[in-house]
Amino acid sequence: MNQKNVILKKRMWQKLWYKLQTTIFGGAIIVSSSWIISKVLGFGREWLIARNFGTVGADPIYAAFTIPDFIYGTLILGSLLTAFIPVFIAYRNKNEDEAWRIARSLLNIIVIVFIVFGFILLAAAGPIIHILVGDKMSVAAQHESAMLMRIMSMNMLLFAVSNIFAGVLQASKQFLAVSVAPIMNNLGAIFGLLVLTPHIGVAGVAWGAVVGALLHCGIQAYAAVKVGWRFGPTAGWHHPGVKQIWKLLLPRTIGQSVTQIDQLVNVPIATRIGPSNLTIFRRANILQDFPSSVVGVSLATVAFPTFVELLTAGKKDEFIKAFSQIVRQILFIIIPITVLFIQLRAQYVRIAFGTGSVSWSDTIATAQTLGFFAISFFAQSLIPVLARSFYAMQDSVTPVRITMVAVGLDIVGSIVLGTTMGITGLALSFTISSVINATWLFVALHRRVGHLDEDKIILAVTKILAVTLIMAVAVQVAKPVTVSFGFDLDHSIGVFMQAFVGTLVGTIVFTTFAGLLKLEEAALITRAIQRFFRLGRNGNDSSDNAS
């Protein structure tokens, strides 16, 4: 009997793991959970930077990361995967060996390209930093920043190789290693701050980043080998599949480069506003990236292979249904999160970065910047899903054109509003451009597909806003109540308790009223959870595939 129970439990876990790997909902659990862990570790990393270097002292560190982040964001993040995955899946469906040869060819090209970029950063770090920050940063700080950039010069190569492996894994609907890789990256950074920095100073931050990049690449390489990756013959640079990847990659890279130029422009603007403003902007940006990454990017990541399969098979109606469900689920989650971030922004900032080295004035400035960012959470969360819908059609030109216009507006807005409003103007400009970007993408996709189930989406948003309003009132009442229980906001425990109680009350009120009003989005998530854990006789319900 005991042996029978063991076998049954083993089968149950196998079925559960199968659902985690093969459904949108299951993949979202893996990706979003890992994003949350990764972001929490990221906050830990930023807290350690704040503790060790304060606000002004962190400026050289963030300046050093700017160019590697720019190159990574332009050529790797999103661009490589969205170009590679559709082609890899299409060839794999016809000839798996040919698909692997294409993947190996792309890897060889990527290695050569990023070795060149690495040597450029190694040789020209000093002049690059000076051009970036001008005379607003001291010569000593510029030398320090250049030294950090040289140490991290080959990190881009590691991340590029890692993303080839990630593309293979996502195309195979294997999300675990892809999700764990960012966690390992942050653990490497934390290792550098905790273990290396006390002995070698600020260089420990850069060497920690190198350790993180090695871990990020290593875990995905191991997982890719497990799903079939082998080093062997390549397809050649002139293979039609390789050319198709570059054809898709080029406009996507242009779009990403415009986005990254937008981020790059903010560095000299923030630096010229005054000391510590670059760090304030960076910290607010790190916090605001959390909700859209956990909600929007995670769902877009796991939905993308499904979008590709549905559209490749000509199942347009099923694509529209899947798209509508994901959009409504994103809005169901992100709208109340937006309100929580606006109401509790100062508390969240103080928890994430509040150390003795960070003043309350810096905290307030960061919180105000975060508040302007938060207004566009809904747009930031929808953009990945909207853009990937076009990529699934092998159309990377349309979202790039839209992004270029939106980013151009943001650059102009940053210059104008940064001059008149200070650091908060950069956040407001970003919010305006994000809303324009998401709206335009939605309209363009509607024209392409015919309809996107807009009636359901509009009805859902109306109900979600009504429930969120009730939640906002409850949170606003909870804030002074927490103080009345004796929690002093001059101490970190008081700030934490106010944020914790406000978030808890808001979550309980929102979910309760969503259930009472029978919001379909709450029911969709509930049904997905129930189906996910309902381990039937065969262990797989085909209805899960759109959940």
N, C-alpha and C positions, 0 to 999 in steps of 0.2 A: 504493500500500500504506500509506504514511504517513497519507494522507488517510482511508483506511478505518479505521485504528487510532484516529485522532482522533475519528471519528464514533462508533465503538464505545465509546470511553471516555466521550464525551459522553452517550451513551444510558445507560451504566452509572451515571453520576452522577445522571442524571435519575431512573432507577429507584430508586436508593438514596434520593434526596431524597423521592420519592413515598412510600416506606415509612416514612421518618422522620415524614412529615406525616400518614399515614393509619392507622397501627397504634398500639395502646396501648404496645407495646414501643418503637417508634420515637419516639413522643411522650415516653415516659418518659426516653429517652436525652437528648432536647433539654432537657426541663424539669429533670431531675435534674442534668445537666451544668451548666446555667446556675445552678441553685441552689447547687451547689458553688462555682462561680466567684464568685457573688454573696456567699455566706457568707464565703469567704476574703477578699474585698474588705471585707466587713463587719468581719471581725476586724482587718484593716488599719486601718480607720476607728477602731475601738475602741482599738487599740494607739496610734494617734496622739493620741487623746483622753487616754489614760493617760500618754503621754510629756509632753504639753503641760500637763496640768492635774492630774496625780496622781490620788489616790483621793478625798480630801475635796473637792478643787477641781472634780471632775467632778459632784458632787451637783447644783449648779444647772443644769447642762446636761441631766441626765436628768430633773430635775423639770420643765424647760421642755417636754420632749418628751411628758410624761405625758398632758396633756389632748388635744393633737392626735392622739396615738396612740390615746387612748380613743375619740374621735369616729370616727377612721378605722377602728378595729377594730370599732366597733359598727355603723356604717352602710355601710361599704364592703367591708372585707375579708371575703370569703366570702359575706356576706349578699346583696350586689347581684348577684353572678355566679350564685349558685345559684337565685335567684328569676328572673333575666332569661333565662338560657340555655334552660331547658325551654320557656318561652313563645315565645321567638324561634324555636327549632327547629320547634315545632308549627305556628306561623303560616307559617314559610318553606316548609314541606312543602306547604302549601295555596296560599299566595299570597305570593311573595317581596316584592313591592312593599309589601304590607300589613305584613310583618315589619319592613321598613326604616322605615316610618312610625312603628311602635311604638317602635323603637329611638331615633328622633329625638325623639319625645315624652318618653321617659324622660330623655334627655340634657338637654332644656330644664328639666325639673322638678329634676333633680339640680343644675344650675347655680344655680338660684334658691335652693334649700335651703342649699347650701354657701357661697354668698356671704353669707347671713345669719349662718351659724356663724362665718365668717371675721371679720365685723365685730364680733361679740360678743367673740371672743378679742382682737381689736385694742383694744377699748375697756376690757375688764375683766380684762386679764392680771394686773395687780397684785393685786387682791383674790382672784382665783382661786388664784394661787400661795400667798398667805398662808393661805388656807383649807386648801390641800393639805398644806403642810409645817409650819404652826403656828409656834411660837417656837423650834423646834429648829434652824432655819437662820437665820443672821445677816440683818439688814436689807439689808446690801450684797449678799449672795448672792441674796436674794429679788428685789431690783431687777434684778440681772443676769439672773436666770431669767425675769422678766417681759419684759425687753427681747428676749430670744431668742424667747419665745413670740409676741410681736407681729410679729417679722420673718417667722415661719413661719405666720402666721395664715391665709394663703390657700393653703397647701400642700394642705390637705384638698380644696379645690376641684379642684386639678390632679389629685390621685389619684383623685377620684370620676369625673371626666371620662375619665381614663385607663382606669378599670375598665369603663366602658361599651364602650369600644373593645376591651378585652380580652375581654369577653363575646362580642362579634361574632366575634372571631378564634378563640376556643375553640370556639364553635358551628360554625365552619367548619373545625375541626381544623387550625388554623394556629397553631402553638405557638412559633415562633421569636421573634417580636417580644415576645410575652407573657413569654418566658423571658429575653430580653435586657434588658427594661425594668428589673428590679431591679438588674441589673449597672450600668446607666447611672445609676440612683439613687445607688448606693454610690460610683460614680466622681465624681459631683457632690459628695458629702459629703467625699470625700478631697481633691478640688480645693479645697474651702473650708478644710480643715485645713492643707494644704500651701502653698497660694498666698495665701489671704485672711487666715488667722489671724495669720501673722507681721506683717501690716500693720495690721489693724484689731482684733486681739485675739479674744476669745471670740465676738464677733459673726460672725466668719468661719465658725464652726460652723453657725450658722443660715442664713447666706447660701449656704453650700455645700449645705445641705438644700434650699433653694429651687431652686438649679441642678439638683440631682438630680431634684426633682419635675418640673421643666420637661422634662428629658430623658426621664423615665419616661413622661410624657404624649405627648411629641412622637413618639417612635418607634412607639408603638402607634397613634396617630392616622394616621401615614403608612401603616402596614401595613393598617389598617382601610379606608382609601381604596383600597388595592390590591385588596382582596377585594370591593369594591363599595359602600362607604359613600359616600353623597352627601348634602349638606345640601339639604333640600327640604321638601315638605309633611309635616306631622306627623299622627298619628292622633287627636290630641286627648286631653285628660286623662280623658275619660269613656269612652274606647274600652274594650271588654271585655278586650282583651289587656293594656292598661295597668293596668286594675283587677285583673286576675289576677296581674300582677307584684307589685302592692302587697299583694294578699292573701297571696301567698307570702312577701313581704319582711317583713311585719309580725311574724309569729311568729319568723322567723329573726333579725330585728333585736332582738327582745326577748331571745332566747337569747344573741345576741352581746353585748347590753348587760349582761346578767348576768355573762358571762365577763369583759368589760372592767371592770365594777365590781369584780370579784374582783381583777384586776390593780391597779386604782386603790386599793383598800383596802390593798394591800401597801405602797404608797408611804409613807403616814403611819406605818404600823407599823414599817417598816424605818428610817425617819427617826428615830423615837422610840427605837429600840433604841440608837442612838448614831451619831456621825459616821462617814461612809464606808460604813455598812451598806447604804444605798440603792444605791450604786455596786457594792458586792460582790454584792448580790442581782441587780442588772441584768446584770452581767458573767456570772455563773453562768447566768442565764436565757438570755443570748445564746448561750452555748456549748451549753446543753442543747437549744435550739431547732434546732440544726444537723442532728442525725440525723433527727428526726421530720419536718422540712421536706424534706430531701433525699429521704428514703425514702417517708414516708407521704403528704405533701402532693403531691409530684410525681406519684406513681402515682394518687392520687385525682383530681388535676386532669385528667390525660389519660384516665382511665377514665370520668369523669362523662358526657361526651357519648355514649359507647358504652352506658353504663347506661341513659341516657334513651332511646336508639334501641331497645334490646332490650326494655325494659319497655313503651314506647309501642306496639311491634309485638306485644306479648303473648308474647314469647319468654322465658318465665320460666326454663325449664331452662337456656337459654344464659346468662341473667343469673347464675344460681346457679354455673354452671361458671366464668364470668369472675370473679365475686366470690371464689370459693374459691381460684382460682389467684393472684389479687392478694394476698389475705390471707396465703397460705402464702409467697409470694415476699417480702412485707414482713417476716414473722417470720424467714424464712431470713436476711435481711440485718440486721434490727435487733437480734436477740438477741445475736449475737456482738459487735456494735457496743456494746451496753449493757455487756457484760463488759469490753471494752477501755476504755470510758470510766471505769468504776469502778476498774479496776486502774491506769490511767495518768492519772487525773484531775488530779493535781498537775502532772504534766509538761505536759498540754494547756493548763492554765490559765497556766502560766508562759510557754509559747510564745506564747499569744495576747495576754497582757497584761503580760508580764514586762519592765519597764523599770526604770531607776534610781529612778523616782518611785513604784514599787509595791513595798512591803515584802514579805518572806517571810510575815509574819503575815497580811497581806491575801491573799496567794496561797493559803495554807493554808485560810483562812476561805472563800474562793471555791471552792476544791477540795472542801471538805466539803459545801458547799451544792450543788455540782454532783453529788456522789455521791448525795445524796438525790433530786435530780431524775432521775438516770439510771435509777433503779429503774422508773420509769413510761414509759420510752422506747417499749416495746411498745404500751402503751395510747394514748399520744399519737400514735403512727404509725397505729393502727387507727381512731381516732375520725374522721379526715377521710373515710376510705372508707366507714365505717358510716353516718355522717351523710349523705353524698352518695347513698347507696343509698336513703334515705328521700326526699331531695330529688328524685331521679330519678322517684319515684312521685308527685311534687308534694305530698308530705307534709312540711311543715316544722314541724308542731306537735309531733309525737312527739319528735324529737331536742331540740327546745327545752325541752319539759317535763323531760326527763331531765337536760339540761344545767343547768337552773335548780336542780334538787335537788342535783346534784353540786357546783355552784359555791357554793350556800348552805352545804353542808358544809365547803367549802374556806375560806370566809370565817370561819366559826366556828372551824375548825381553825387558821387563821392567827393569829387573836387568842389562842387558848389556847396553841398550841405556840410561837408567836412570843414570848409572855411567858415561857414556861418554858425553851425551848431556844435562844432567840435567832434569828438569821437563818436557821439551818438548819431551824428549825421551820416556816418559811414554805414551804420546798422540800418537806419531808415532807408537809405538809398538801396541797400541790398534787399530789403523787404519789398520795396516798390517793384524792383526789377524781377524778383522771384514771382510775385503775383502776376505780373505781365507775362512772364515766361510760361507759367502753368496754364493761364487762361488761353493764351495763343495756341499752345500745344493741344489743349482739349478741343478747341474749335477746329484746328487742322485735322485732328484724328476723327472728329465727327464728320467732317467733309469727306474724308477718305473711306470711312467704314459705312456711313449712312446714318446710323444712330448708335448711341452708346447707353441706351436705357436711361436717358436723362430724367424722365419723370420719376423713376424710383430714386435716383440720386438726389433730386431736389426735395422730394418728400422726406427722405431720410435726413438730409441736412436740417430741414425745418424742425423735425422732432428732436434731433440731437442738440440743436441750439436751445430749444425750450428746456430740455433736461439740464443742459450745462448752466443755464441761468439760475435754476434752482440750486445747483451745486455751488455756484459762485457765492450766492447769499449765505449758504451754510458755512463755506470756508471763511468768509469775512466775519461771521459771528464767532467762529472757532478761534480766530487769532487773538482777540483780547481775552477770551475765556481762558486760554492757556496761560497768559500772563497773570491772570487773577489767581491762578493756583500757585503762584510764587516762583515761577520760572523767570529769572532775570535775563533780559536780552543783552545785557552787557557781558554775559558769559556764554561760552560756546554751547553748553548743555541747554540753556534756555532757548537759543536760536534753533538748535536741533529739535527740541521738543515742539516748538511752534511750527516748524516745517513738517515734522512727522505727524502731529495731530491734524494740521490743516490738510495735508495730503491724504491722510487716512479718512477723515470726515468727508472730504470731497469725493474720494473713490467710493465709499459706502453709499453716499447720497446719490451719486450718479448711477451706479449699477442698480440700486434699489428702484429708482424712478424709471430707469430704462426698462426694467422688468415689468413694473406696474403699467407703463404705457405700451408695453409689448412692442418695443422697437424691433424691427425685423433683423437689424444688424446684430443686436444682442442675441436674438434667436439663432442667427446664422453661426455665430461663434459658439453658442451653447451646443447646437446640433453637431458642429464640427468636432467639439470636444467629446460629445457622447459617441459619435461614430468612431472617433479615433480610438477610444478606449473600449469599444464594443468589439471584442475579439471573437468574431463569428467562427463558425466551424472551419471555413476555408482561410480565415485570417486576413481577408482583404475584401473590402466592399468597393466595387467600382465607382460608386457615387462619391467616394472620397476624392477622386482625382481632381475635382473642381473646387475642393474645399480648402 
